[in-house]
Protein backbone atom coordinates (compact mmCIF):
# COMPACT_ATOMS: atom_id res chain seq x y z
CA UNK A 1 0.00 0.00 0.00
CA UNK A 2 1.44 3.32 -1.00
CA UNK A 3 0.92 6.68 0.62
CA UNK A 4 -1.90 7.74 -1.75
CA UNK A 5 -3.92 4.60 -0.95
CA UNK A 6 -3.46 5.13 2.78
CA UNK A 7 -4.63 8.75 2.55
CA UNK A 8 -7.63 7.71 0.45
CA UNK A 9 -8.62 5.06 3.01
CA UNK A 10 -8.28 7.50 5.89
CA UNK A 11 -10.49 10.04 4.09
CA UNK A 12 -13.13 7.40 3.33
CA UNK A 13 -13.14 6.28 6.96
CA UNK A 14 -13.42 9.89 8.16
CA UNK A 15 -16.36 10.47 5.80
CA UNK A 16 -18.12 7.34 7.08
CA UNK A 17 -17.50 8.44 10.66
CA UNK A 18 -18.97 11.88 9.93
CA UNK A 19 -22.10 10.28 8.44
CA UNK A 20 -22.53 8.02 11.47
CA UNK A 21 -22.17 10.99 13.85
CA UNK A 22 -25.12 12.64 12.07
CA UNK A 23 -27.29 9.55 12.59
CA UNK A 24 -30.32 10.19 14.81
CA UNK A 25 -29.61 7.05 16.88
CA UNK A 26 -26.20 8.40 17.88
CA UNK A 27 -27.43 11.96 18.48
CA UNK A 28 -30.33 10.88 20.70
CA UNK A 29 -28.18 8.47 22.70
CA UNK A 30 -25.40 10.97 23.26
CA UNK A 31 -27.92 13.72 24.02
CA UNK A 32 -29.42 11.61 26.80
CA UNK A 33 -26.08 10.50 28.26
CA UNK A 34 -24.69 14.04 28.14
CA UNK A 35 -27.82 15.46 29.80
CA UNK A 36 -27.62 12.90 32.62
CA UNK A 37 -23.90 13.53 33.15
CA UNK A 38 -22.48 10.18 32.07
CA UNK A 39 -20.50 11.50 29.10
CA UNK A 40 -19.01 14.72 27.78
CA UNK A 41 -18.11 15.61 24.23
CA UNK A 42 -16.75 18.45 22.16
CA UNK A 43 -19.46 17.90 19.52
CA UNK A 44 -22.48 20.17 19.32
CA UNK A 45 -25.15 17.78 20.62
CA UNK A 46 -28.38 18.99 22.16
CA UNK A 47 -29.07 17.46 25.61
CA UNK A 48 -32.14 15.20 25.71
CA UNK A 49 -32.78 14.41 29.40
CA UNK A 50 -36.30 13.04 28.90
CA UNK A 51 -35.66 10.88 25.84
CA UNK A 52 -36.76 7.23 25.84
CA UNK A 53 -34.15 5.14 24.03
CA UNK A 54 -34.28 1.79 22.25
CA UNK A 55 -31.53 -0.54 23.45
CA UNK A 56 -30.80 -1.59 19.85
CA UNK A 57 -30.13 2.03 18.89
CA UNK A 58 -27.87 2.59 21.89
CA UNK A 59 -25.87 -0.56 21.15
CA UNK A 60 -25.55 0.46 17.49
CA UNK A 61 -24.26 3.91 18.52
CA UNK A 62 -21.78 2.28 20.89
CA UNK A 63 -20.49 -0.19 18.34
CA UNK A 64 -20.50 2.03 15.26
CA UNK A 65 -19.52 5.44 16.61
CA UNK A 66 -18.62 5.87 20.28
CA UNK A 67 -17.44 2.89 22.38
CA UNK A 68 -17.81 4.84 25.64
CA UNK A 69 -21.57 4.47 25.21
CA UNK A 70 -21.29 0.71 25.77
CA UNK A 71 -19.18 1.33 28.87
CA UNK A 72 -21.88 3.43 30.56
CA UNK A 73 -24.95 1.66 29.14
CA UNK A 74 -25.47 -0.90 31.96
CA UNK A 75 -25.17 1.77 34.66
CA UNK A 76 -27.46 4.12 32.73
CA UNK A 77 -30.11 1.42 32.38
CA UNK A 78 -29.76 0.51 36.05
CA UNK A 79 -30.07 4.11 37.24
CA UNK A 80 -32.54 5.40 34.62
CA UNK A 81 -34.48 2.25 33.73
CA UNK A 82 -37.64 4.04 32.62
CA UNK A 83 -35.74 5.72 29.79
CA UNK A 84 -34.80 2.41 28.14
CA UNK A 85 -36.84 -0.41 26.61
CA UNK A 86 -34.89 -3.28 28.17
CA UNK A 87 -36.34 -6.70 27.31
CA UNK A 88 -34.42 -9.37 29.30
CA UNK A 89 -35.23 -12.03 26.69
CA UNK A 90 -34.04 -9.91 23.80
CA UNK A 91 -31.07 -8.30 25.56
CA UNK A 92 -29.95 -11.18 27.77
CA UNK A 93 -26.30 -10.12 27.98
CA UNK A 94 -27.20 -6.60 29.11
CA UNK A 95 -29.77 -7.96 31.58
CA UNK A 96 -27.11 -10.31 33.00
CA UNK A 97 -24.64 -7.45 33.51
CA UNK A 98 -27.32 -5.29 35.18
CA UNK A 99 -28.26 -8.17 37.50
CA UNK A 100 -24.58 -8.59 38.47
CA UNK A 101 -24.29 -4.86 39.12
CA UNK A 102 -27.39 -4.91 41.36
CA UNK A 103 -26.05 -7.84 43.36
CA UNK A 104 -22.57 -6.25 43.53
CA UNK A 105 -21.01 -9.37 42.00
CA UNK A 106 -18.07 -9.70 39.66
CA UNK A 107 -19.01 -10.31 36.06
CA UNK A 108 -17.93 -11.02 32.54
CA UNK A 109 -16.91 -8.34 30.02
CA UNK A 110 -19.74 -6.62 28.14
CA UNK A 111 -18.96 -6.15 24.42
CA UNK A 112 -15.28 -6.53 25.27
CA UNK A 113 -15.35 -3.90 28.03
CA UNK A 114 -13.97 -5.17 31.36
CA UNK A 115 -16.57 -5.47 34.10
CA UNK A 116 -14.54 -3.24 36.44
CA UNK A 117 -14.85 -0.29 34.05
CA UNK A 118 -18.61 -0.81 33.84
CA UNK A 119 -19.00 -1.17 37.61
CA UNK A 120 -17.32 2.20 38.17
CA UNK A 121 -20.28 4.00 36.55
CA UNK A 122 -22.81 2.58 39.03
CA UNK A 123 -21.26 4.55 41.89
CA UNK A 124 -20.40 7.59 39.78
CA UNK A 125 -21.92 10.76 41.26
CA UNK A 126 -23.97 12.52 38.63
CA UNK A 127 -23.77 16.33 38.44
CA UNK A 128 -27.42 17.07 39.28
CA UNK A 129 -27.34 14.80 42.40
CA UNK A 130 -31.06 14.04 42.02
CA UNK A 131 -30.46 10.34 41.61
CA UNK A 132 -28.25 8.66 44.18
CA UNK A 133 -25.73 5.94 43.29
CA UNK A 134 -26.92 2.41 43.97
CA UNK A 135 -24.85 2.02 47.16
CA UNK A 136 -26.35 5.21 48.68
CA UNK A 137 -30.03 4.48 48.06
CA UNK A 138 -32.21 4.10 51.12
CA UNK A 139 -34.19 0.89 51.52
CA UNK A 140 -37.68 1.29 52.96
CA UNK A 141 -38.50 -0.98 55.91
CA UNK A 142 -41.54 -1.15 58.18
CA UNK A 143 -41.24 -1.80 61.91
CA UNK A 144 -43.93 -2.20 64.54
CA UNK A 145 -42.80 -0.39 67.65
CA UNK A 146 -44.52 0.07 70.99
CA UNK A 147 -46.06 3.47 71.79
CA UNK A 148 -43.36 4.04 74.44
CA UNK A 149 -40.58 3.35 71.94
CA UNK A 150 -42.21 5.76 69.46
CA UNK A 151 -42.44 8.53 72.09
CA UNK A 152 -38.78 8.01 73.05
CA UNK A 153 -37.78 8.09 69.41
CA UNK A 154 -39.73 11.30 68.81
CA UNK A 155 -38.23 12.94 71.91
CA UNK A 156 -34.70 12.01 70.82
CA UNK A 157 -35.40 13.41 67.36
CA UNK A 158 -36.80 16.67 68.75
CA UNK A 159 -33.89 17.03 71.18
CA UNK A 160 -31.30 16.58 68.43
CA UNK A 161 -33.29 18.50 65.79
CA UNK A 162 -33.22 15.67 63.25
CA UNK A 163 -35.55 13.05 61.85
CA UNK A 164 -36.60 9.83 63.54
CA UNK A 165 -34.94 7.90 60.72
CA UNK A 166 -31.61 9.59 61.43
CA UNK A 167 -31.91 8.68 65.11
CA UNK A 168 -32.57 5.02 64.25
CA UNK A 169 -29.65 4.96 61.81
CA UNK A 170 -27.31 6.41 64.45
CA UNK A 171 -28.45 3.89 67.06
CA UNK A 172 -28.07 0.98 64.65
CA UNK A 173 -24.63 1.98 63.39
CA UNK A 174 -23.37 2.66 66.94
CA UNK A 175 -24.90 -0.61 68.18
CA UNK A 176 -23.42 -2.58 65.28
CA UNK A 177 -19.93 -1.42 66.26
CA UNK A 178 -20.38 -2.88 69.77
CA UNK A 179 -21.22 -6.37 68.46
N, C-alpha and C positions, 0 to 999 in steps of 0.2 A: 504494500500500500504506500503510495507516495503522498507527499504533503497535500496536494490538491484534493485527493480522495478523502483524506482525513478531515480537511476543512469543510468539504461538502457534507460529510456525515455529521459533523458537529452542528452545522447550520440546520440540517434536516431535523436533527434531534431537538435543537432549540426551538424550531418552528412547531414541532409536535407538542413540546412542553408548553409553549405559549397557548396553543389551542386548548390543551387540557386544563390550563389554569382559568380559561374563560368558561369552562363547562359549569352549568348550574349546580350539578351535584357537588363539585368542589367548592364553589362559592358559598353555597348554603351550609355545608359542613364546617368550613372554616369560619364563616360568620357566626355560627352558634358557638364553636369552641373558643373563638376570640372573645365573644360577649361574656361567656361564663368564666373566662380567665385561665383556661387550660393552655392556650397557645398564644403566641404573638407572631406578627409578621410585618414585613416592610411593604407588603402589597396593599393596595387600596381596596379593602374588603369591608363592606358594610356589616356591622354587628347585627346578628339576628337572634336575640336572646329567647324568643318565644317560638322558635321554629321547631316543628316536629320532623324528625329525620327518619328516612328508611335506612335500615342497617346495610342493605346492599349498596346503596349510594355512598355511605360512609366508608365501607370497605373498598369500594372502587376508588374513591378519592385517596385513600391511604395507600393503595397499591400502585395506582397510576401516577399520582402527583406528589403527595406529601406523606412520607412514611411516619412522621410524628403523629399523624392522626390515628394510626393503628396502635401506637404506644399509649395514647390517652383514652382510646375508645372504651375499654372495659370499665375504667374508673368513671368516665362520663355517663355510661349507661347505669352504673351502680348508683351514682349520686343524683342523676337527673333522668330516672327511668321513664317518666311520663313523656319525655321528648323523643323517645325512640320506640320503634315497633319491633321489639325483640320477641321472636318466636323461638322458644327453646328447641323445638323439633327441627326447625329450618336452620338455626344458627347454633348448633350444638357445641361447637368449639368455644364460641363466645360465652354461651351460657355456662359452660364448665369453668372457664376462667373467672367469671363473675361469682360463681358459687365458691370457688377457692378463695377469692378475695374476701367474701363475706365471712367465711369460716376462719380466716387468717391462716390458711394453709400455704405450703409451698406448692408450686404448680409447674406445668410444662410451658415452654415458650409459646407465644401466640403470634402466628405469622412470622416466625423467626425472631421475635423480640423476646429477650430474656424476661422471665417472670418478675425478677427483682426490679427491673425498670418500670414494669406495669404497676407493681405494688406501690411504688413511690407515689403515684398520682392519687391513690385512695386517701392518703393522709395529707396531701397537698392543700395548704390553706388558700382558698380562693379569695380574690381581692374584695368582693362585696361582703364577705363574712356572713351572708344570710343562710348558707347551708354549711353545716358543720361537717368536718371529716368523720368518717365512719367510727373511729375510735373515740370520738368526743360526744357522740349522740347519746342522749338520755334514753333510758329504757323505762317505760311506764310500768309500775307495779301497784297492786292494790293490797293494803293491809287492813285487817280489822283490829282496831286498838280499843282498849277500854276507855270510858269517858275520863277517868283520872289521868291516864297516859296522854290523852288528847289535850287536856287542860295544861298539863306540865309542858308538853311540847309547844303549845301556844304561848305560854308564859316565857319559856326560854327564847322563843323567836321574838317576842316583843322586847324582852330585855336586851337582846343582842341586835335588834333592828335588822333582822333578816327573815327569810322565809322558813317555814316549817321543814321544807325539803332540805334546805341547807343545814339546818340543825341535825336532821337525821343522817345526812351524809357525813357530817363532822363526827357524830357519835360512832357511826359504823367504821369510818376509816381509823379513828383513834382506838376503837375496840379491837379492830382487826390486827393492829400492831401489837397488842398485848398478848394475843393468842399465838 
